[in-house]
Amino acid sequence: MAGITKFLARDLTAEISTQGSGDSDVSDALDDQYIEILGLNSLTHAPSTSRADTTEFDSNGRDEHLIASRGETWTLAGFTLEDVDTGERDPGQELCEAYGRIVGPAGMAYFRITSPGGNAIYFQASVEVTLHGGGTNDAAAWQVVLTVNGEPTYVPAGS
């Protein structure tokens, strides 16, 4: 396994589809055009699991359960990017913000997270953006929380 090594989180790429929203079958979005979301200094995955309790008297005092559902969120955080002379924004951040204002099915967007080696995760998600802010001597912060809708699609490098 020569060449397998650690990599830096900053080498992950987070992108949003420019094609719009659709149903939660992510396979429809694999060939979409994606644009990178720039200005990030943190990208965090948070899985969640719901468990159905199946403990009974015969469990001998030990908890038992079945996996009832799984979910996940991705939090992308960093700095607001804007041309202070023209107001032009980073297109990836701007598109996230647009989806963050939409209510209903059209408020879902497709995303892709890619590792440096080319392994990709595609998913549909709702978008919640925290707009620029900070203290007196801080660069203006920016954050988006992506709540995954349905099952992600994992595409290995070279596929």
C-alpha positions as CSV (number, residue, x, y, z in Angstrom):
1,M,0.0,0.0,0.0
2,A,2.7,2.4,-1.0
3,G,1.5,6.0,-1.1
4,I,-1.4,5.7,1.4
5,T,-0.9,8.5,3.8
6,K,-2.6,11.1,6.0
7,F,-3.8,14.3,4.3
8,L,-4.7,17.7,5.5
9,A,-8.4,18.7,6.0
10,R,-7.6,21.9,4.0
11,D,-7.1,19.6,0.9
12,L,-10.8,18.6,1.0
13,T,-13.0,20.3,-1.6
14,A,-16.6,21.3,-0.8
15,E,-18.8,22.2,-3.8
16,I,-22.4,23.0,-4.6
17,S,-24.2,22.1,-7.7
18,T,-25.2,24.9,-10.1
19,Q,-28.0,22.7,-11.6
20,G,-30.7,23.3,-8.9
21,S,-32.6,21.0,-6.6
22,G,-34.3,17.8,-7.4
23,D,-35.4,14.7,-5.6
24,S,-33.2,13.0,-3.0
25,D,-31.9,10.4,-5.4
26,V,-28.4,11.8,-5.7
27,S,-27.5,9.7,-8.6
28,D,-29.3,12.2,-10.8
29,A,-26.8,14.9,-9.7
30,L,-23.5,13.0,-10.3
31,D,-22.9,14.7,-13.6
32,D,-24.0,18.2,-12.6
33,Q,-21.7,21.2,-12.8
34,Y,-20.3,22.1,-9.3
35,I,-18.6,25.2,-8.0
36,E,-16.2,25.3,-5.1
37,I,-17.3,27.0,-1.8
38,L,-14.2,29.1,-1.0
39,G,-13.1,30.9,2.2
40,L,-13.4,27.9,4.4
41,N,-11.1,27.1,7.3
42,S,-13.2,24.3,8.9
43,L,-15.2,21.4,7.5
44,T,-16.8,19.0,10.0
45,H,-19.0,15.9,9.5
46,A,-21.4,14.9,12.2
47,P,-23.3,11.6,11.9
48,S,-26.4,10.9,13.9
49,T,-28.3,7.6,14.6
50,S,-31.7,6.8,15.9
51,R,-32.0,3.5,17.7
52,A,-35.2,1.5,18.5
53,D,-35.0,0.0,22.0
54,T,-35.4,-3.8,21.8
55,T,-34.5,-4.5,25.3
56,E,-36.6,-7.2,27.0
57,F,-36.7,-9.2,30.2
58,D,-34.5,-11.9,28.6
59,S,-31.8,-9.3,27.8
60,N,-30.2,-10.0,31.2
61,G,-30.0,-6.4,32.1
62,R,-28.1,-5.5,28.9
63,D,-29.5,-2.8,26.5
64,E,-30.4,-4.0,23.0
65,H,-31.4,-2.0,20.0
66,L,-31.9,-1.9,16.2
67,I,-30.7,1.0,14.0
68,A,-33.9,2.8,13.1
69,S,-32.4,5.6,11.0
70,R,-29.2,7.4,10.2
71,G,-28.6,11.0,9.4
72,E,-25.7,13.5,9.1
73,T,-24.8,17.1,8.8
74,W,-21.8,18.9,7.4
75,T,-20.7,22.2,8.8
76,L,-18.5,24.4,6.6
77,A,-17.1,27.5,8.3
78,G,-14.6,30.2,7.4
79,F,-14.7,33.8,6.2
80,T,-17.0,35.9,4.1
81,L,-15.4,36.6,0.7
82,E,-16.4,39.8,-1.0
83,D,-14.8,42.4,-3.3
84,V,-15.2,45.5,-1.1
85,D,-15.1,47.8,-4.1
86,T,-17.8,46.1,-6.2
87,G,-19.7,43.9,-3.8
88,E,-19.0,40.8,-5.9
89,R,-19.2,37.7,-3.8
90,D,-17.7,34.2,-3.9
91,P,-20.1,32.3,-6.1
92,G,-20.1,29.2,-3.9
93,Q,-21.0,31.2,-0.7
94,E,-23.6,33.2,-2.6
95,L,-25.3,30.1,-4.0
96,C,-25.4,28.6,-0.5
97,E,-27.0,31.8,0.8
98,A,-29.6,31.7,-1.9
99,Y,-30.7,28.2,-1.0
100,G,-30.7,29.2,2.6
101,R,-33.6,31.6,1.9
102,I,-35.8,29.2,0.0
103,V,-38.7,27.3,1.7
104,G,-40.0,24.0,0.4
105,P,-38.6,21.4,-1.9
106,A,-36.7,23.9,-4.0
107,G,-34.7,24.8,-0.9
108,M,-32.7,21.6,-1.2
109,A,-29.3,21.6,-3.1
110,Y,-26.8,19.0,-4.2
111,F,-23.3,19.0,-2.7
112,R,-20.0,17.2,-3.3
113,I,-17.1,16.7,-0.8
114,T,-14.0,15.4,-2.5
115,S,-10.8,14.1,-0.9
116,P,-7.3,15.0,-2.4
117,G,-7.2,11.5,-3.9
118,G,-10.5,11.9,-5.7
119,N,-12.9,10.0,-3.5
120,A,-16.2,11.9,-3.5
121,I,-19.4,12.0,-1.4
122,Y,-22.5,13.4,-3.2
123,F,-25.6,14.4,-1.2
124,Q,-28.7,16.5,-1.2
125,A,-29.1,18.8,1.8
126,S,-31.1,21.7,3.2
127,V,-29.0,24.8,3.9
128,E,-28.7,27.0,6.9
129,V,-26.3,29.9,6.6
130,T,-24.9,32.1,9.3
131,L,-24.0,35.4,7.6
132,H,-20.9,37.5,8.2
133,G,-20.2,38.7,11.6
134,G,-17.5,38.9,14.2
135,G,-15.7,41.2,16.6
136,T,-13.8,44.5,16.1
137,N,-10.6,42.9,15.0
138,D,-12.0,39.7,13.4
139,A,-12.3,38.9,9.7
140,A,-16.0,38.5,8.9
141,A,-17.1,34.9,9.6
142,W,-19.3,32.8,7.4
143,Q,-20.8,29.4,8.1
144,V,-23.2,26.9,6.5
145,V,-24.8,23.8,8.0
146,L,-25.8,21.2,5.5
147,T,-28.4,18.7,6.8
148,V,-28.3,15.7,4.5
149,N,-31.6,14.6,3.0
150,G,-31.7,10.9,2.1
151,E,-28.7,8.6,1.5
152,P,-25.4,10.0,0.2
153,T,-23.7,8.5,-2.8
154,Y,-20.0,7.5,-2.3
155,V,-17.9,7.5,-5.5
156,P,-14.4,6.0,-5.3
157,A,-11.5,7.8,-7.1
158,G,-11.2,6.8,-10.7
159,S,-14.9,5.7,-11.1
